[in-house]
């Protein structure tokens, strides 16, 4: 059944009470919505009240002109939604203000219906039109809110990316610049950072990390910037690293020295992928300082190994590795053959036999205290490279 037109006098009747209706809505909003409480409610509250006034005026006009263009009004609500997002608030306050306004309007409609003898159909159509308009502007506010949130998220990501790049820049841009960009990116500046080098092609599903961790997945060697890696709350990060595959954790450094941590993390990752450092779990540089120092100078060590390890290098690989492992372990154990045997899982007499064999090959040169550090570094390089070759 087609509904008839609204009574011709209705728009004029509504206009007569327009200002009092708006004033009542504004009072109720200030009383019931804490965000707009007080005499003035602040600049934003005033803007909401002006929008309420515009909404009521449009509603009255739409009673007279059902096809009135609502684009200007919906744009106002989109801007309100955007501002809520920019201020970091939810839409609750705005939605509550709209709810309060609709309650005031409906209450006044009912009073006028009794006072002026409106028909039930007229009252129903008025309230239906009101709720349709409120649904429309509420949707506009939600659209503006979502649009601004998306833009804010994109801008925040850009700022976080810039901060991440600054933290690994060499030379460092300086603490003032880093602090300024950190504030813009809403990133709490830590006392220290640690860089984590990652293999390429980490599965997307495994990239869920704590929000404070900055990541560059597109770098030739992807990496993470971890704030305060030795601090509380980081235990949940390390299981996540295992899901990403082989990872190397650089040393913990002050905020301005991220490039140092990243350099060593990437170096450790390369060595782990070559089998020269342990695999199966994230490699921590702090646990492998001596091997890293030796292997970082691999070219120099390889070039001078003949002068230091000559007699051992002349042996076949199958004979060379057990002797080198035994001598290295013996030196690491403070020249204690018993402890060395336990660590190598062999008999003590086997250790002593191998040491005598080494003495024969080198004319006792490796028993001299001078140059022991160089010797241990060389032996560490020899053992690790031989093991890697053997397992390849």
HELIX and SHEET records of a PDB file:
HELIX    1   1 UNK A   10  UNK A   16  1                                   7    
HELIX    2   2 UNK A   18  UNK A   32  1                                  15    
HELIX    3   3 UNK A   34  UNK A   36  5                                   3    
HELIX    4   4 UNK A   42  UNK A   64  1                                  23    
HELIX    5   5 UNK A   71  UNK A   86  1                                  16    
HELIX    6   6 UNK A   92  UNK A  116  1                                  25    
HELIX    7   7 UNK A  120  UNK A  167  1                                  48    
HELIX    8   8 UNK A  175  UNK A  184  1                                  10    
HELIX    9   9 UNK A  204  UNK A  206  5                                   3    
HELIX   10  10 UNK A  235  UNK A  243  1                                   9    
HELIX   11  11 UNK A  255  UNK A  257  5                                   3    
HELIX   12  12 UNK A  258  UNK A  273  1                                  16    
HELIX   13  13 UNK A  285  UNK A  287  5                                   3    
HELIX   14  14 UNK A  289  UNK A  296  1                                   8    
HELIX   15  15 UNK A  298  UNK A  313  1                                  16    
HELIX   16  16 UNK A  317  UNK A  332  1                                  16    
HELIX   17  17 UNK A  337  UNK A  344  1                                   8    
HELIX   18  18 UNK A  348  UNK A  362  1                                  15    
HELIX   19  19 UNK A  365  UNK A  367  5                                   3    
HELIX   20  20 UNK A  372  UNK A  391  1                                  20    
SHEET    1   A 5 UNK A 214  UNK A 216  0                                        
SHEET    2   A 5 UNK A 223  UNK A 227 -1                                        
SHEET    3   A 5 UNK A 192  UNK A 198 -1                                        
SHEET    4   A 5 UNK A 247  UNK A 249 -1                                        
SHEET    5   A 5 UNK A 283  UNK A 284  1                                        
SHEET    1   B 4 UNK A 214  UNK A 216  0                                        
SHEET    2   B 4 UNK A 223  UNK A 227 -1                                        
SHEET    3   B 4 UNK A 192  UNK A 198 -1                                        
SHEET    4   B 4 UNK A 253  UNK A 254 -1                                        
END                                                                             
